[in-house]
Amino acid sequence: MGTGQVDALVIFGATGDLAKLETFPALVGLVERGVLDVPVVGVAKSGWGLDQFRDYAVASLRLNKMDPASPAATKLLGLLRYVDGDLDDPATYAAMSDQVGDGKRVLFYLEVPPPLFGRIAEGISKAGRADGSRVMVEKPFGSDLASARQLNATMHTYFPEDAIYRVDHWLGLEPVDSLMFVRFANSIIEPLLNRRYVRSIQITMAEAFDVADRGSFYDKTGAIRDVVQNHMLQVLATVLAEPPDGTGLESWRAAKSQLIGALEPLTPERTVKGQYTGYHEVAGVDPKSVTETYVAIRLAADSWRWAGVPILIRAGKCLPVTATEVSIAFQRPPHDAFGLGDQATGNSLRFRINPENRVSLLLAGKKPGAGWQPEPQELRFAEHAGADMRPYDRLIGAALNGERWLFAAQDTVEAAWQVVDPVLGDVVPVHPYAKGSWGPDQAAGLLPAGETWHNPDR
């Protein structure tokens, strides 16, 4: 399906939390940039009319500290339409179709749980609106490999693969784009990213907060399903995949898919799970739960470029800071010309993905004075505070324009499930760890000899 604008945007689940927190502010940004100028039809079962739906949008903008009276917000509120109805009732889809009007190309955004995807896709199809349209779906795409395949098969009954836009909102984050840009816009970096020069790769996603009021959701999910299978493997692929070719960014999706497909499936020996003390007291959590709030894994890629390079990923809640960092450690110089021994500074390239966008390169400098005393020097750049578009502004805009490279392809999603599938469920012991620590001590056992975890700073 080619690029190009659509005639309408239809949002299923338009009165939910995602709409309130993210969608309406993103739509204002799209109107402001001239990307969105078509009817926006909300579909939900709230017993509302259009006025209440508009009020909900206004409340969402205020919540996000945006002025509902600004020209872009006023224009968006004028574009809104609303259909109230049961998703099992064909009349709901007929009413939706009426609100869309004469337009043939529609972007359907499914802000609903995955079990509803099939029913909605069928309703769209029976209302005669699937042909030539696009459908944007939120993660999770299944809860394991089998359910992901089933979900994809259901979607493909009604929509071809090139009409399905699977959202991983991390792909809409400026720092993830920036990471890719730094790799491929600098000729001095890309030649070093291979097994000859790289000693190991670490990705840490630390959250200083707990599960809070998401207990019942989180207890069925855990850290692997929540962030590793999707966000962390997408970030890893952005660091390791082959460069885009002459066909442009569309080839980038295929390159990332190939990289994730080359990862060896996890084993219990290469997986450490943890659970912060006090998790069992959280509302909605099973008192005997073995769901992990922390996981550390060691991966390997069966590829020419990366064979033999240890890849370590960890993610957890109640850690000392909230930060996500990629740290690429380079090999030591082949000859210790200055007799530095263990004092030698190892070069590393670090990408900070949040809370701010930062790239830093650690070099060894000489301490002034007699003798050869090393002094680590960090070169930093790209620290821009708060000037970015919202991730959903970028993602919805890309889907409206038919740009697919910012979305997850079916084979990538299935390859990622294939990597984590062997360690889902109760196959690895869950170790307790104290809140405010860096997780269970057992995670250090995954590291190559002589290495420590790189802990992001505040």
N, C-alpha and C positions, 0 to 999 in steps of 0.2 A: 504494500500500500504506500503510495507516494506521500510526499510532504504536502503541506498546504493547510489552510485554515478550515475550520469546521463552521457549521451553520448554527449550532447550539451546543450548550454544555448542560448535561443533566446529572445532578448529584443525588444518588440514592443514599439515604442515611444523613440527609442534610440538616437534621436537628440534633445530631450527636455531638460528642465532645471534640472530635477531630475538626468538625466544621467550626465549632466555637473557638477553639484554640488556634487553628492554623488556616482553615480554608478561606474564610471571609477576608481576613487581612491580606492573604496572598492574592485574592481576586481584585482587591483594590489596587494593589501594586501592578497587576496585569492591565487593568483599565488605564492606570496612570501612564504606563509605557505604550499604550495604544495596541496591545496584543489582544485584548478582550473587548469585543463590541458586538456580542450576540446574546440572545436570551439565555439566562441561567435558570434552569428549572430545578427546584428542590422537590424531592419525593421522599415522604416519610409518613409514619402513622402517629401523629401527635394530637389529632383532633383540632388542628389549626386551620386558619385561612391565611391568605397572602399577607394581611396586615401583621399578624402575629409572627409570621416568618421574617418579615422585614424588621420587626422589633428585635427578633433574635439576632439578626445580622448586626443591627445597630449596637446591641449589648456586647456582641463579640468584638466589634471595633473599639468600643470604649475600654473593654477588658484589656485589649492590646495597645491601649494608649494612642488610639488613632481617632481623628476627628470625623464623626459621621456626617458632618456638614461640608466637608471638603468637596471640591468639584468631582474628584475621582470616586469618592464614596457615594455622593449623590447620584452619579451616573450608574454605579453598580446597583444601588437600591432600586433604580428605575428599570434595570434589566432583569430583576428577579421575578420569577413565576413560582407558583407552588401547587403541588398535587398532594392531597392527603388521602392515603388509602393503604389497604392491606397488600403486602407483596405477593400473597397467594391469589389475589383477585385479578383476573384479566382486565377488569374495568379500570384498574389503577394504571395499567400500561397504555390502555386506550386513551385515558385522560392525559397521560404524559405525552403521548404522541400528538394529541390535539394542541397542547401547549407549545410543542416544538414547532408546529406549523409546517410550512412548505419545505423547510430545509432538508436536504438529503443526507448530509454528513454530520454526524453527531458524535461528540465525545461524551461517553457515559463514564462517570466516576463513581465507583462502588465503595463508599465509605461505610462498609458493613462487614460483619464477621464472615470468613470464608465459607461456612456452611450455606450461606445465602447466595453465593455467587451463581450457582447453577440455576436456581429458581429465577433469579433476576435476568440472567442471560436468556433463559427460555422465554420469559415475559417480553423482553425486548424483541426477540426474534419473531414471536407470534404476532406482535404488534407491527411487524414489517419494518422494523427500524435497525436491524443488525447489519444489513448489507451496506457496505461503504462507510461504516462507522468505526469508531475506536472505543476500546474499553480499558479503563485505568483501574487497577485493583490494588488494594493495600495488602501488605504482608500481615500475618504469616501465610506463605504459600504452602500449606500443609504443615503437619507436625512431625513428619518423618518422610523417608523416601517414598514409601508406598502411598501415603495420603497426598503427597505432592503430585505424584504421577496421576492419581485419580482426579485430583482437582484440575490438572491440565487437560486431561481427557474430556472432562465435563465442559470446560471453557471452549475447547476446540470443536465441540459439537455445534457451537453457535458462531464462533469467531475464529478466523484464521490466525496463526501465530503472529503475523506481522500487524494485526490489529489489536494485540493485547499488550498493554503497557503496565508492567509489574513495578510497583513503587517500592524502592528502598530509599527512605528519605535521606540517608547518608550520601547517596549519589547526588543529591541536590545541595550538599554543603560546599561552600566556597573553598575551604581548605582541602577538600578531597580533589576538587578541580585543580586547585593550586599545586597539589602534589604531582598530578599528572603533567601540568604545565612546566613545572621546574625540571622534571625528568627529561622532557622532550624538547624544551626550548633552550637547553644549555648543553653544548657539545662536550663539556668537561665532565658531566655527571654520568650520562647514560653509558659510556664505555666502561665505567668502573662497576656497573651493576651486574655482576656475574660471579660465578664460583671462583674465578681466579683471584679476584680482589676482595670479595666479601667473606668475612669470617662467620658471621651469624646475623640473623634478623630478629628483632623483638617488636611486638606490638602490645601495648598495654592500654586497656580501656578501664580507667579507675573511676568509680563513683563514690563520693564521700557520704552519700545519703543511703537510707534503707529502703525497704519495699513499700513502706508507708501504707496508703489505703488500697494498694493493688494486690493484697495478699492472696485472694482467691484466684485472680488471673495468674499471678507469678508462680503460685505453687503448682499449677498445671504446666508451666512453661520452663522456668529455670534459665540460667545464664547461657547455655549452649544454644537453645532454641531462640532466646530473646535477642541475643546480640552477636554470637559467634558465627552461626550458620549464614547469617545475612551480612550485617555491617562489617564484622571483622574480616571475613573472607573477601568481601568486595574491596576493602582497603588493601588487604594483602595483594590481591590481583592487580590493583592500581600501582603497587610498588614493583611487582615482579613481571607483569605481562610484557610480551613483545611489543615494540613500538607500532603505532598505527601506520598503515601503508598508504599508497597513493589514492585509495578509495575513500580516504578520510576517516572520520570518527566512527562510522558504521563498522569498520574493520576492528575498532578498539573493543567492541562488545565481543566479537569472535575471539580476539586475543585473550581477553580476560576469562572467557569460557574455557579456552584451551588450557590456561594456566591452572584454573581450579580443577579441571579434569585430570591434570597431571599430579595432583596432590595424592599422596598415599592415604588410604582410609585410616582413621585413628585406631589405636589399640588401647586397652585399659592400662598397659604399662606406660604409655605416653600421655596419660591424662590424669590430672589431679583435680578433684572436686572439693569444694569447701562450703561451709554454711556458717554465717555469723551467729555468735551466741545471742540468743533472744529471738531468733527467727520464729521459733515454734510458738511464741506468745503473740505473734502478729494475727490480727483478725482475718479469718478466711483461710488460715494455714492449718493443715493437718498436723496435730501434735506429734505424730510419728513421721513427719515428712522427711524424705531423703532428697528433696529438690536442692540443687546447688545454687547458691547465691554468688559463687566464685568458681571459676574454672581456669586451669592452666593446661596448655597442650603443647606438644612438640610435633611439628609436621616436617615432611620432606617432600620436595617436588621432583618427580621423575622426568626431568627435562635436561636438555643439553646445557642450557645456561645455568641451571641451579642445582644440578646433581650434587648431593653430599653436603649442601649448606643447611645447617640447623635453623629451623624457623620456629620461633616461640611466640605464642599468643596467650595473654591472660586477660580476664575481664572479671570484675567483681564489684559488689556493693559494700558499703561501710568501710572503704579503704581510706587512707589519710587525705587524699585530694580528689577532686573531680577533674580529670584530664585524660586525653587520649593522645598517645605519642607512638610514632614509628621510629625505631632506632636501628640504623644499619651500621654494624661494626665492621671495619675493614681489617684486612690481614696486617700483621706486624711487618715492618721492613725486613727484607730477607737477611740482612746482616746488621748486627748491633754495633755500628761504627763508634759509638761514644761510650760503650760499656754501661748502658743504662739499666740493663736487666729488667727487673720487675717494675722499675720506676718509669719505664717508657710509657708515654701517652698513646693509647690506641686511637687512631682516627675514627670518627663516626659522623654520619649524616643523620640528622634528626628532623622529622616532620611532626610538628604539633598540630593536631586537628581541632582540639578544643582545650581550654575555653577560648583561645585566640589562635589566629593563623600565624604560624611561625616556622621558619626553616633555619636550622643552624648546622654549622660544620665545625667539628672539633679538630684543631690542629695542634701540633707540638711546637712550642716556641722555646727559645733558650732564655733561662733566667739570667738577668744581667749579673756580671761579676766573674770571678775566677771559676774555672772548672766547667763541667758540662752538666748543669742542673736543668732538667726540663720544666717548662711552665705551660700548662694547657691554655690555649687561646680559643675562644669560641667566636666564630663569625656568625652573626645573626642578621636575618632580613625578613621582610614581608610581615611586619607586625602592624596590621591595620585594624583599628578598633571600630566595630559597629557600622561600617559603611555598606554592609552586604545586603543583597536581596534575601528574602526569606527562602528557605529550601523549597517550600511548596509553590512559591511564586515561580521559581526556576522550573520545577517539575511540571506543574500544570501548563505553564507556557510552552514547554517542549512538547507536551502531548497535544496541545492545541495546534501546534505547527507540524506535527508528525515527525518530530526528531526523536528517534528511538534509542540513541546511544546512552542516554541518561537512565535507562530502565534495564531491569534484569531480564535476560532471555530465559526461555524454558530450560535449555540445556545447562545453563549456568546454575539455576536454582536446583536442578536435579543433581548436578555434579557436587554442589555444596552439601546437599543432604547425604550423598554417598560418602563424603568425607567424615561427617559426624555421626552417621547412623549407628556404627558399632558401639558407641559409648553413650547412647541415649538410655534413659531409664536407670535401673538400679544395678549397673554392672561394674561400678567403681565405688570404693568406699568414699563416704563424704566426711571430711575432716572438719572439726570445729575450728573457728578462728575468732580472735577478739575483734570487736568493732574498733576501727581506727588503726588496725595493723595492716600489713601488706598481704594478708591471706595466710593459709596454712604453710608451715615450714617445708612440708613435703614438696612444694612446687620447685624448690631449689634443686631437687634431684633430677629435674628435667633438663637442666642447663648443661652445656658442654663443659668439660673440665676447665677450671681456671676462670670461668665467667660468673658474673653475678647479674641479677635482674637490674635493669635500668629503671629507677623509680622517677617518674616525672615530678618536677618541682611544682610549687604553687604558681 
